[in-house]
Amino acid sequence: MNRLVPRDERERAIDLAADRLAFLVLAFGLLIAVMYRAFVLDEASWDLMGLVILSGAAGFVYRLQAGVASGRWLALRFATVTLAAIAAAALVVALASR
């Protein structure tokens, strides 16, 4: 598609930064909605949590396919997922004992 106005690197960088900010707002907004539904309304919120996890997984797969995921990056992601799993298990045990 031929554009009327050519785009430069600055515009592309701004678009990427705006998309990143939009994703962060959406992801943390969903996490707040998950916490509200779980702790205030005492409802299951797996559907919203699944959206957060799916969006993170999509970005992870895209980075792997593009070849930009270094060993250090993968180790950091693995540590983050491990800590999140431990925190989730602790929450399940704590809520099950109430």
Buried (B, 14 or more C-beta within 10 A) or exposed (E): EEEEEEEEEEEEEEEEEEEEEEEEEEBEEBBEBBEEBBEEEEEEBEEBBEBBBEBBEEEBEEBEEEEEBEEEEEEEBEEEEEEEEEEEEEEEEEEEEE
